[in-house]
């Protein structure tokens, strides 16, 4: 079970690094996160960090899903 904070532990770690690509792909296929507000909270907290923003697939020059 997930805790209630912005990250699984006090700071982002392997869980968040593995989770974010899965969330990205789920959003590509219009997955509904309405019943998972904590996943969205973790995603938002991660994307507030520069390292996660730079690593986001939309910011990669070879991503065919960006326009």
mmCIF file of the N, C-alpha and C atoms, coordinates in Angstrom:
data_MODEL
# 
_entry.id   MODEL 
# 
loop_
_atom_site.group_PDB 
_atom_site.id 
_atom_site.type_symbol 
_atom_site.label_atom_id 
_atom_site.label_alt_id 
_atom_site.label_comp_id 
_atom_site.label_asym_id 
_atom_site.label_entity_id 
_atom_site.label_seq_id 
_atom_site.pdbx_PDB_ins_code 
_atom_site.Cartn_x 
_atom_site.Cartn_y 
_atom_site.Cartn_z 
_atom_site.occupancy 
_atom_site.B_iso_or_equiv 
_atom_site.pdbx_formal_charge 
_atom_site.auth_seq_id 
_atom_site.auth_comp_id 
_atom_site.auth_asym_id 
_atom_site.auth_atom_id 
_atom_site.pdbx_PDB_model_num 
ATOM 1   N N  . UNK A 1 1  ? 0.835   -1.190 0.000   1.00 0.00 ? 1  UNK A N  1 
ATOM 2   C CA . UNK A 1 1  ? 0.000   0.000  0.000   1.00 0.00 ? 1  UNK A CA 1 
ATOM 3   C C  . UNK A 1 1  ? 0.871   1.241  0.000   1.00 0.00 ? 1  UNK A C  1 
ATOM 4   N N  . UNK A 1 2  ? 0.402   2.240  -0.696  1.00 0.00 ? 2  UNK A N  1 
ATOM 5   C CA . UNK A 1 2  ? 1.124   3.504  -0.732  1.00 0.00 ? 2  UNK A CA 1 
ATOM 6   C C  . UNK A 1 2  ? 0.833   4.298  0.529   1.00 0.00 ? 2  UNK A C  1 
ATOM 7   N N  . UNK A 1 3  ? 1.806   5.080  0.951   1.00 0.00 ? 3  UNK A N  1 
ATOM 8   C CA . UNK A 1 3  ? 1.577   5.998  2.057   1.00 0.00 ? 3  UNK A CA 1 
ATOM 9   C C  . UNK A 1 3  ? 0.715   7.152  1.581   1.00 0.00 ? 3  UNK A C  1 
ATOM 10  N N  . UNK A 1 4  ? 0.797   8.260  2.261   1.00 0.00 ? 4  UNK A N  1 
ATOM 11  C CA . UNK A 1 4  ? -0.043  9.392  1.865   1.00 0.00 ? 4  UNK A CA 1 
ATOM 12  C C  . UNK A 1 4  ? 0.766   10.608 1.423   1.00 0.00 ? 4  UNK A C  1 
ATOM 13  N N  . UNK A 1 5  ? 2.092   10.519 1.452   1.00 0.00 ? 5  UNK A N  1 
ATOM 14  C CA . UNK A 1 5  ? 2.927   11.659 1.092   1.00 0.00 ? 5  UNK A CA 1 
ATOM 15  C C  . UNK A 1 5  ? 3.146   11.782 -0.405  1.00 0.00 ? 5  UNK A C  1 
ATOM 16  N N  . UNK A 1 6  ? 3.977   12.738 -0.758  1.00 0.00 ? 6  UNK A N  1 
ATOM 17  C CA . UNK A 1 6  ? 4.272   12.984 -2.167  1.00 0.00 ? 6  UNK A CA 1 
ATOM 18  C C  . UNK A 1 6  ? 5.119   11.879 -2.787  1.00 0.00 ? 6  UNK A C  1 
ATOM 19  N N  . UNK A 1 7  ? 5.858   11.153 -1.954  1.00 0.00 ? 7  UNK A N  1 
ATOM 20  C CA . UNK A 1 7  ? 6.708   10.076 -2.435  1.00 0.00 ? 7  UNK A CA 1 
ATOM 21  C C  . UNK A 1 7  ? 6.501   8.857  -1.551  1.00 0.00 ? 7  UNK A C  1 
ATOM 22  N N  . UNK A 1 8  ? 6.937   7.694  -2.003  1.00 0.00 ? 8  UNK A N  1 
ATOM 23  C CA . UNK A 1 8  ? 6.786   6.480  -1.208  1.00 0.00 ? 8  UNK A CA 1 
ATOM 24  C C  . UNK A 1 8  ? 7.544   6.618  0.109   1.00 0.00 ? 8  UNK A C  1 
ATOM 25  N N  . UNK A 1 9  ? 8.732   7.196  0.042   1.00 0.00 ? 9  UNK A N  1 
ATOM 26  C CA . UNK A 1 9  ? 9.509   7.491  1.241   1.00 0.00 ? 9  UNK A CA 1 
ATOM 27  C C  . UNK A 1 9  ? 9.652   9.006  1.319   1.00 0.00 ? 9  UNK A C  1 
ATOM 28  N N  . UNK A 1 10 ? 10.557  9.509  2.068   1.00 0.00 ? 10 UNK A N  1 
ATOM 29  C CA . UNK A 1 10 ? 10.693  10.955 2.265   1.00 0.00 ? 10 UNK A CA 1 
ATOM 30  C C  . UNK A 1 10 ? 11.143  11.705 1.016   1.00 0.00 ? 10 UNK A C  1 
ATOM 31  N N  . UNK A 1 11 ? 11.762  11.009 0.098   1.00 0.00 ? 11 UNK A N  1 
ATOM 32  C CA . UNK A 1 11 ? 12.245  11.637 -1.138  1.00 0.00 ? 11 UNK A CA 1 
ATOM 33  C C  . UNK A 1 11 ? 12.038  10.656 -2.286  1.00 0.00 ? 11 UNK A C  1 
ATOM 34  N N  . UNK A 1 12 ? 12.074  11.129 -3.529  1.00 0.00 ? 12 UNK A N  1 
ATOM 35  C CA . UNK A 1 12 ? 11.857  10.218 -4.652  1.00 0.00 ? 12 UNK A CA 1 
ATOM 36  C C  . UNK A 1 12 ? 12.948  9.158  -4.733  1.00 0.00 ? 12 UNK A C  1 
ATOM 37  N N  . UNK A 1 13 ? 12.541  7.971  -5.161  1.00 0.00 ? 13 UNK A N  1 
ATOM 38  C CA . UNK A 1 13 ? 13.484  6.866  -5.273  1.00 0.00 ? 13 UNK A CA 1 
ATOM 39  C C  . UNK A 1 13 ? 13.128  5.974  -6.445  1.00 0.00 ? 13 UNK A C  1 
ATOM 40  N N  . UNK A 1 14 ? 13.538  4.731  -6.366  1.00 0.00 ? 14 UNK A N  1 
ATOM 41  C CA . UNK A 1 14 ? 13.324  3.786  -7.458  1.00 0.00 ? 14 UNK A CA 1 
ATOM 42  C C  . UNK A 1 14 ? 11.831  3.610  -7.769  1.00 0.00 ? 14 UNK A C  1 
ATOM 43  N N  . UNK A 1 15 ? 10.983  3.599  -6.745  1.00 0.00 ? 15 UNK A N  1 
ATOM 44  C CA . UNK A 1 15 ? 9.547   3.445  -6.980  1.00 0.00 ? 15 UNK A CA 1 
ATOM 45  C C  . UNK A 1 15 ? 9.033   4.529  -7.924  1.00 0.00 ? 15 UNK A C  1 
ATOM 46  N N  . UNK A 1 16 ? 9.390   5.778  -7.657  1.00 0.00 ? 16 UNK A N  1 
ATOM 47  C CA . UNK A 1 16 ? 8.913   6.882  -8.492  1.00 0.00 ? 16 UNK A CA 1 
ATOM 48  C C  . UNK A 1 16 ? 9.528   6.830  -9.890  1.00 0.00 ? 16 UNK A C  1 
ATOM 49  N N  . UNK A 1 17 ? 10.792  6.444  -9.962  1.00 0.00 ? 17 UNK A N  1 
ATOM 50  C CA . UNK A 1 17 ? 11.470  6.334  -11.259 1.00 0.00 ? 17 UNK A CA 1 
ATOM 51  C C  . UNK A 1 17 ? 10.785  5.293  -12.135 1.00 0.00 ? 17 UNK A C  1 
ATOM 52  N N  . UNK A 1 18 ? 10.307  4.208  -11.539 1.00 0.00 ? 18 UNK A N  1 
ATOM 53  C CA . UNK A 1 18 ? 9.633   3.149  -12.291 1.00 0.00 ? 18 UNK A CA 1 
ATOM 54  C C  . UNK A 1 18 ? 8.161   3.508  -12.540 1.00 0.00 ? 18 UNK A C  1 
ATOM 55  N N  . UNK A 1 19 ? 7.542   4.196  -11.606 1.00 0.00 ? 19 UNK A N  1 
ATOM 56  C CA . UNK A 1 19 ? 6.120   4.541  -11.724 1.00 0.00 ? 19 UNK A CA 1 
ATOM 57  C C  . UNK A 1 19 ? 5.832   5.535  -12.842 1.00 0.00 ? 19 UNK A C  1 
ATOM 58  N N  . UNK A 1 20 ? 6.627   6.586  -12.940 1.00 0.00 ? 20 UNK A N  1 
ATOM 59  C CA . UNK A 1 20 ? 6.324   7.665  -13.877 1.00 0.00 ? 20 UNK A CA 1 
ATOM 60  C C  . UNK A 1 20 ? 6.208   7.219  -15.335 1.00 0.00 ? 20 UNK A C  1 
ATOM 61  N N  . UNK A 1 21 ? 7.071   6.368  -15.860 1.00 0.00 ? 21 UNK A N  1 
ATOM 62  C CA . UNK A 1 21 ? 6.874   5.906  -17.238 1.00 0.00 ? 21 UNK A CA 1 
ATOM 63  C C  . UNK A 1 21 ? 5.566   5.116  -17.410 1.00 0.00 ? 21 UNK A C  1 
ATOM 64  N N  . UNK A 1 22 ? 5.175   4.384  -16.375 1.00 0.00 ? 22 UNK A N  1 
ATOM 65  C CA . UNK A 1 22 ? 3.919   3.628  -16.454 1.00 0.00 ? 22 UNK A CA 1 
ATOM 66  C C  . UNK A 1 22 ? 2.721   4.572  -16.488 1.00 0.00 ? 22 UNK A C  1 
ATOM 67  N N  . UNK A 1 23 ? 2.787   5.629  -15.694 1.00 0.00 ? 23 UNK A N  1 
ATOM 68  C CA . UNK A 1 23 ? 1.715   6.629  -15.691 1.00 0.00 ? 23 UNK A CA 1 
ATOM 69  C C  . UNK A 1 23 ? 1.665   7.328  -17.045 1.00 0.00 ? 23 UNK A C  1 
ATOM 70  N N  . UNK A 1 24 ? 2.821   7.662  -17.570 1.00 0.00 ? 24 UNK A N  1 
ATOM 71  C CA . UNK A 1 24 ? 2.875   8.309  -18.886 1.00 0.00 ? 24 UNK A CA 1 
ATOM 72  C C  . UNK A 1 24 ? 2.191   7.442  -19.950 1.00 0.00 ? 24 UNK A C  1 
ATOM 73  N N  . UNK A 1 25 ? 2.542   6.160  -19.985 1.00 0.00 ? 25 UNK A N  1 
ATOM 74  C CA . UNK A 1 25 ? 1.931   5.261  -20.977 1.00 0.00 ? 25 UNK A CA 1 
ATOM 75  C C  . UNK A 1 25 ? 0.450   5.058  -20.724 1.00 0.00 ? 25 UNK A C  1 
ATOM 76  N N  . UNK A 1 26 ? 0.041   4.977  -19.480 1.00 0.00 ? 26 UNK A N  1 
ATOM 77  C CA . UNK A 1 26 ? -1.385  4.841  -19.173 1.00 0.00 ? 26 UNK A CA 1 
ATOM 78  C C  . UNK A 1 26 ? -2.151  6.061  -19.678 1.00 0.00 ? 26 UNK A C  1 
ATOM 79  N N  . UNK A 1 27 ? -1.588  7.238  -19.511 1.00 0.00 ? 27 UNK A N  1 
ATOM 80  C CA . UNK A 1 27 ? -2.245  8.461  -20.005 1.00 0.00 ? 27 UNK A CA 1 
ATOM 81  C C  . UNK A 1 27 ? -2.323  8.452  -21.539 1.00 0.00 ? 27 UNK A C  1 
ATOM 82  N N  . UNK A 1 28 ? -1.312  7.936  -22.201 1.00 0.00 ? 28 UNK A N  1 
ATOM 83  C CA . UNK A 1 28 ? -1.347  7.847  -23.675 1.00 0.00 ? 28 UNK A CA 1 
ATOM 84  C C  . UNK A 1 28 ? -2.544  7.043  -24.149 1.00 0.00 ? 28 UNK A C  1 
ATOM 85  N N  . UNK A 1 29 ? -2.950  6.049  -23.364 1.00 0.00 ? 29 UNK A N  1 
ATOM 86  C CA . UNK A 1 29 ? -4.073  5.194  -23.727 1.00 0.00 ? 29 UNK A CA 1 
ATOM 87  C C  . UNK A 1 29 ? -5.344  5.567  -22.978 1.00 0.00 ? 29 UNK A C  1 
ATOM 88  N N  . UNK A 1 30 ? -5.398  6.811  -22.482 1.00 0.00 ? 30 UNK A N  1 
ATOM 89  C CA . UNK A 1 30 ? -6.578  7.395  -21.851 1.00 0.00 ? 30 UNK A CA 1 
ATOM 90  C C  . UNK A 1 30 ? -7.052  6.622  -20.621 1.00 0.00 ? 30 UNK A C  1 
ATOM 91  N N  . UNK A 1 31 ? -6.114  6.096  -19.841 1.00 0.00 ? 31 UNK A N  1 
ATOM 92  C CA . UNK A 1 31 ? -6.473  5.424  -18.599 1.00 0.00 ? 31 UNK A CA 1 
ATOM 93  C C  . UNK A 1 31 ? -7.023  6.459  -17.632 1.00 0.00 ? 31 UNK A C  1 
ATOM 94  N N  . UNK A 1 32 ? -8.085  6.111  -16.926 1.00 0.00 ? 32 UNK A N  1 
ATOM 95  C CA . UNK A 1 32 ? -8.733  7.022  -15.990 1.00 0.00 ? 32 UNK A CA 1 
ATOM 96  C C  . UNK A 1 32 ? -8.120  6.862  -14.594 1.00 0.00 ? 32 UNK A C  1 
ATOM 97  N N  . UNK A 1 33 ? -7.494  7.905  -14.104 1.00 0.00 ? 33 UNK A N  1 
ATOM 98  C CA . UNK A 1 33 ? -6.871  7.895  -12.779 1.00 0.00 ? 33 UNK A CA 1 
ATOM 99  C C  . UNK A 1 33 ? -7.795  8.488  -11.713 1.00 0.00 ? 33 UNK A C  1 
ATOM 100 N N  . UNK A 1 34 ? -9.070  8.627  -11.994 1.00 0.00 ? 34 UNK A N  1 
ATOM 101 C CA . UNK A 1 34 ? -9.999  9.248  -11.057 1.00 0.00 ? 34 UNK A CA 1 
ATOM 102 C C  . UNK A 1 34 ? -10.018 8.542  -9.703  1.00 0.00 ? 34 UNK A C  1 
ATOM 103 N N  . UNK A 1 35 ? -9.871  7.243  -9.692  1.00 0.00 ? 35 UNK A N  1 
ATOM 104 C CA . UNK A 1 35 ? -9.888  6.493  -8.438  1.00 0.00 ? 35 UNK A CA 1 
ATOM 105 C C  . UNK A 1 35 ? -8.506  6.370  -7.813  1.00 0.00 ? 35 UNK A C  1 
ATOM 106 N N  . UNK A 1 36 ? -7.524  7.063  -8.364  1.00 0.00 ? 36 UNK A N  1 
ATOM 107 C CA . UNK A 1 36 ? -6.149  6.950  -7.873  1.00 0.00 ? 36 UNK A CA 1 
ATOM 108 C C  . UNK A 1 36 ? -5.524  8.333  -7.659  1.00 0.00 ? 36 UNK A C  1 
ATOM 109 N N  . UNK A 1 37 ? -6.116  9.130  -6.796  1.00 0.00 ? 37 UNK A N  1 
ATOM 110 C CA . UNK A 1 37 ? -5.575  10.488 -6.609  1.00 0.00 ? 37 UNK A CA 1 
ATOM 111 C C  . UNK A 1 37 ? -4.156  10.504 -6.053  1.00 0.00 ? 37 UNK A C  1 
ATOM 112 N N  . UNK A 1 38 ? -3.782  9.470  -5.306  1.00 0.00 ? 38 UNK A N  1 
ATOM 113 C CA . UNK A 1 38 ? -2.425  9.466  -4.751  1.00 0.00 ? 38 UNK A CA 1 
ATOM 114 C C  . UNK A 1 38 ? -1.381  9.253  -5.847  1.00 0.00 ? 38 UNK A C  1 
ATOM 115 N N  . UNK A 1 39 ? -1.703  8.446  -6.838  1.00 0.00 ? 39 UNK A N  1 
ATOM 116 C CA . UNK A 1 39 ? -0.781  8.280  -7.980  1.00 0.00 ? 39 UNK A CA 1 
ATOM 117 C C  . UNK A 1 39 ? -0.597  9.628  -8.671  1.00 0.00 ? 39 UNK A C  1 
ATOM 118 N N  . UNK A 1 40 ? -1.678  10.369 -8.849  1.00 0.00 ? 40 UNK A N  1 
ATOM 119 C CA . UNK A 1 40 ? -1.576  11.689 -9.470  1.00 0.00 ? 40 UNK A CA 1 
ATOM 120 C C  . UNK A 1 40 ? -0.780  12.652 -8.592  1.00 0.00 ? 40 UNK A C  1 
ATOM 121 N N  . UNK A 1 41 ? -0.911  12.533 -7.288  1.00 0.00 ? 41 UNK A N  1 
ATOM 122 C CA . UNK A 1 41 ? -0.143  13.367 -6.358  1.00 0.00 ? 41 UNK A CA 1 
ATOM 123 C C  . UNK A 1 41 ? 1.342   13.067 -6.484  1.00 0.00 ? 41 UNK A C  1 
ATOM 124 N N  . UNK A 1 42 ? 1.691   11.803 -6.551  1.00 0.00 ? 42 UNK A N  1 
ATOM 125 C CA . UNK A 1 42 ? 3.096   11.409 -6.711  1.00 0.00 ? 42 UNK A CA 1 
ATOM 126 C C  . UNK A 1 42 ? 3.630   11.906 -8.046  1.00 0.00 ? 42 UNK A C  1 
ATOM 127 N N  . UNK A 1 43 ? 2.834   11.743 -9.088  1.00 0.00 ? 43 UNK A N  1 
ATOM 128 C CA . UNK A 1 43 ? 3.253   12.216 -10.413 1.00 0.00 ? 43 UNK A CA 1 
ATOM 129 C C  . UNK A 1 43 ? 3.527   13.722 -10.389 1.00 0.00 ? 43 UNK A C  1 
ATOM 130 N N  . UNK A 1 44 ? 2.618   14.489 -9.811  1.00 0.00 ? 44 UNK A N  1 
ATOM 131 C CA . UNK A 1 44 ? 2.782   15.940 -9.753  1.00 0.00 ? 44 UNK A CA 1 
ATOM 132 C C  . UNK A 1 44 ? 4.013   16.327 -8.943  1.00 0.00 ? 44 UNK A C  1 
ATOM 133 N N  . UNK A 1 45 ? 4.243   15.647 -7.832  1.00 0.00 ? 45 UNK A N  1 
ATOM 134 C CA . UNK A 1 45 ? 5.409   15.942 -7.002  1.00 0.00 ? 45 UNK A CA 1 
ATOM 135 C C  . UNK A 1 45 ? 6.696   15.638 -7.759  1.00 0.00 ? 45 UNK A C  1 
ATOM 136 N N  . UNK A 1 46 ? 6.709   14.550 -8.493  1.00 0.00 ? 46 UNK A N  1 
ATOM 137 C CA . UNK A 1 46 ? 7.897   14.196 -9.280  1.00 0.00 ? 46 UNK A CA 1 
ATOM 138 C C  . UNK A 1 46 ? 8.137   15.211 -10.387 1.00 0.00 ? 46 UNK A C  1 
ATOM 139 N N  . UNK A 1 47 ? 7.076   15.575 -11.092 1.00 0.00 ? 47 UNK A N  1 
ATOM 140 C CA . UNK A 1 47 ? 7.238   16.490 -12.222 1.00 0.00 ? 47 UNK A CA 1 
ATOM 141 C C  . UNK A 1 47 ? 7.552   17.921 -11.784 1.00 0.00 ? 47 UNK A C  1 
ATOM 142 N N  . UNK A 1 48 ? 7.438   18.183 -10.493 1.00 0.00 ? 48 UNK A N  1 
ATOM 143 C CA . UNK A 1 48 ? 7.856   19.484 -9.962  1.00 0.00 ? 48 UNK A CA 1 
ATOM 144 C C  . UNK A 1 48 ? 9.375   19.554 -9.815  1.00 0.00 ? 48 UNK A C  1 
ATOM 145 N N  . UNK A 1 49 ? 10.020  18.406 -9.931  1.00 0.00 ? 49 UNK A N  1 
ATOM 146 C CA . UNK A 1 49 ? 11.480  18.337 -9.808  1.00 0.00 ? 49 UNK A CA 1 
ATOM 147 C C  . UNK A 1 49 ? 12.128  18.406 -11.187 1.00 0.00 ? 49 UNK A C  1 
ATOM 148 N N  . UNK A 1 50 ? 13.171  19.195 -11.297 1.00 0.00 ? 50 UNK A N  1 
ATOM 149 C CA . UNK A 1 50 ? 13.854  19.416 -12.580 1.00 0.00 ? 50 UNK A CA 1 
ATOM 150 C C  . UNK A 1 50 ? 14.320  18.110 -13.223 1.00 0.00 ? 50 UNK A C  1 
ATOM 151 N N  . UNK A 1 51 ? 14.864  17.201 -12.461 1.00 0.00 ? 51 UNK A N  1 
ATOM 152 C CA . UNK A 1 51 ? 15.383  15.950 -13.026 1.00 0.00 ? 51 UNK A CA 1 
ATOM 153 C C  . UNK A 1 51 ? 14.276  15.143 -13.689 1.00 0.00 ? 51 UNK A C  1 
ATOM 154 N N  . UNK A 1 52 ? 13.118  15.088 -13.081 1.00 0.00 ? 52 UNK A N  1 
ATOM 155 C CA . UNK A 1 52 ? 11.995  14.348 -13.670 1.00 0.00 ? 52 UNK A CA 1 
ATOM 156 C C  . UNK A 1 52 ? 11.462  15.071 -14.904 1.00 0.00 ? 52 UNK A C  1 
ATOM 157 N N  . UNK A 1 53 ? 11.416  16.398 -14.864 1.00 0.00 ? 53 UNK A N  1 
ATOM 158 C CA . UNK A 1 53 ? 10.942  17.151 -16.039 1.00 0.00 ? 53 UNK A CA 1 
ATOM 159 C C  . UNK A 1 53 ? 11.876  16.930 -17.222 1.00 0.00 ? 53 UNK A C  1 
ATOM 160 N N  . UNK A 1 54 ? 13.178  16.972 -16.970 1.00 0.00 ? 54 UNK A N  1 
ATOM 161 C CA . UNK A 1 54 ? 14.142  16.769 -18.067 1.00 0.00 ? 54 UNK A CA 1 
ATOM 162 C C  . UNK A 1 54 ? 14.071  15.360 -18.629 1.00 0.00 ? 54 UNK A C  1 
ATOM 163 N N  . UNK A 1 55 ? 13.776  14.382 -17.778 1.00 0.00 ? 55 UNK A N  1 
ATOM 164 C CA . UNK A 1 55 ? 13.725  12.987 -18.218 1.00 0.00 ? 55 UNK A CA 1 
ATOM 165 C C  . UNK A 1 55 ? 12.379  12.594 -18.805 1.00 0.00 ? 55 UNK A C  1 
ATOM 166 N N  . UNK A 1 56 ? 11.395  13.460 -18.713 1.00 0.00 ? 56 UNK A N  1 
ATOM 167 C CA . UNK A 1 56 ? 10.046  13.135 -19.207 1.00 0.00 ? 56 UNK A CA 1 
ATOM 168 C C  . UNK A 1 56 ? 10.103  12.803 -20.700 1.00 0.00 ? 56 UNK A C  1 
ATOM 169 N N  . UNK A 1 57 ? 9.366   11.793 -21.131 1.00 0.00 ? 57 UNK A N  1 
ATOM 170 C CA . UNK A 1 57 ? 9.396   11.397 -22.552 1.00 0.00 ? 57 UNK A CA 1 
ATOM 171 C C  . UNK A 1 57 ? 9.060   12.534 -23.518 1.00 0.00 ? 57 UNK A C  1 
ATOM 172 N N  . UNK A 1 58 ? 8.174   13.437 -23.128 1.00 0.00 ? 58 UNK A N  1 
ATOM 173 C CA . UNK A 1 58 ? 7.834   14.551 -24.019 1.00 0.00 ? 58 UNK A CA 1 
ATOM 174 C C  . UNK A 1 58 ? 9.007   15.488 -24.254 1.00 0.00 ? 58 UNK A C  1 
ATOM 175 N N  . UNK A 1 59 ? 10.014  15.420 -23.409 1.00 0.00 ? 59 UNK A N  1 
ATOM 176 C CA . UNK A 1 59 ? 11.183  16.282 -23.551 1.00 0.00 ? 59 UNK A CA 1 
ATOM 177 C C  . UNK A 1 59 ? 12.354  15.581 -24.228 1.00 0.00 ? 59 UNK A C  1 
ATOM 178 N N  . UNK A 1 60 ? 12.112  14.408 -24.790 1.00 0.00 ? 60 UNK A N  1 
ATOM 179 C CA . UNK A 1 60 ? 13.166  13.664 -25.467 1.00 0.00 ? 60 UNK A CA 1 
ATOM 180 C C  . UNK A 1 60 ? 13.053  13.879 -26.980 1.00 0.00 ? 60 UNK A C  1 
ATOM 181 N N  . UNK A 1 61 ? 14.146  14.224 -27.629 1.00 0.00 ? 61 UNK A N  1 
ATOM 182 C CA . UNK A 1 61 ? 14.079  14.541 -29.061 1.00 0.00 ? 61 UNK A CA 1 
ATOM 183 C C  . UNK A 1 61 ? 13.673  13.363 -29.941 1.00 0.00 ? 61 UNK A C  1 
ATOM 184 N N  . UNK A 1 62 ? 13.845  12.147 -29.467 1.00 0.00 ? 62 UNK A N  1 
ATOM 185 C CA . UNK A 1 62 ? 13.512  10.989 -30.297 1.00 0.00 ? 62 UNK A CA 1 
ATOM 186 C C  . UNK A 1 62 ? 12.146  10.389 -29.970 1.00 0.00 ? 62 UNK A C  1 
ATOM 187 N N  . UNK A 1 63 ? 11.319  11.099 -29.232 1.00 0.00 ? 63 UNK A N  1 
ATOM 188 C CA . UNK A 1 63 ? 9.985   10.593 -28.874 1.00 0.00 ? 63 UNK A CA 1 
ATOM 189 C C  . UNK A 1 63 ? 9.036   10.811 -30.051 1.00 0.00 ? 63 UNK A C  1 
ATOM 190 N N  . UNK A 1 64 ? 8.532   9.733  -30.653 1.00 0.00 ? 64 UNK A N  1 
ATOM 191 C CA . UNK A 1 64 ? 7.632   9.872  -31.793 1.00 0.00 ? 64 UNK A CA 1 
ATOM 192 C C  . UNK A 1 64 ? 6.233   10.351 -31.404 1.00 0.00 ? 64 UNK A C  1 
ATOM 193 N N  . UNK A 1 65 ? 5.919   10.384 -30.112 1.00 0.00 ? 65 UNK A N  1 
ATOM 194 C CA . UNK A 1 65 ? 4.582   10.779 -29.664 1.00 0.00 ? 65 UNK A CA 1 
ATOM 195 C C  . UNK A 1 65 ? 4.460   12.265 -29.395 1.00 0.00 ? 65 UNK A C  1 
ATOM 196 N N  . UNK A 1 66 ? 5.528   13.006 -29.550 1.00 0.00 ? 66 UNK A N  1 
ATOM 197 C CA . UNK A 1 66 ? 5.461   14.459 -29.376 1.00 0.00 ? 66 UNK A CA 1 
ATOM 198 C C  . UNK A 1 66 ? 5.342   15.087 -30.736 1.00 0.00 ? 66 UNK A C  1 
ATOM 199 N N  . UNK A 1 67 ? 4.716   16.226 -30.753 1.00 0.00 ? 67 UNK A N  1 
ATOM 200 C CA . UNK A 1 67 ? 4.558   16.888 -32.060 1.00 0.00 ? 67 UNK A CA 1 
ATOM 201 C C  . UNK A 1 67 ? 5.283   18.206 -32.100 1.00 0.00 ? 67 UNK A C  1 
# 
